[in-house]
Amino acid sequence: ALAPALGEQVIVDNRGGIIPQQTVVQSPPDGYTLLLHARPTWIATFLGSTGYDPVRDLAPISIVTSAPSVLVVHPSLPARNVKELIALAKARPGQLNYGSATAGSDNHLTAELFKAMARVNIVGVMYGGTGQAVNDLISGQTQMMFVGPGTAQQQAKAGRLRPLAVTSAQPTALYPELPTIASAGLPGYEAVQVQGMMAPAKTPQTIIAKLHQEVVKMLARPEIRQRLLS
């Protein structure tokens, strides 16, 4: 959607790992090579050598999307809201498990933040990916997890999982019938996945301002908003 506004062809180059960040950091600061990425841009620097510093080497353009997760539990768990889940975890320390993808993943950090703020001992079980973790939760091998709204709705309709609350500070249009964790028993809790657009450091401010202006315009278009929500 940016191409017509910029008068340039926009090529999407999907790459894995930290290659996107390294590619952008090493590119000329002319506004022609941009990064669209989320939390791993920062988390990766805590897990090993990346060759870049996200604060020093990247210039922020705009937040593009911000999406919550949903706290879900296995239907056999006798907890129907956040307060009951916290009380159950405190009554059974070390006996409840949560599933997540690898270390530093969104559902891993979201769950660890929940544990720290609620002061509960829930054991994390890491998998190679989110899909495998969801499957084990459905089968009852783990008891809780933080998943995307789409997964939560799909599995809740089938009766396989019970959604309790969303992780955003405010209620979300993605799952309007659910309360926030903050309002349902854990004040101050918030964990969202933010996608942002960035450029190499030292990109001229006039270019940053132009890109920011066009991204904001694009995100205000009803058809773009609906596509992102879908």
Disulfide bonds with the S-S distance in Angstrom:
none
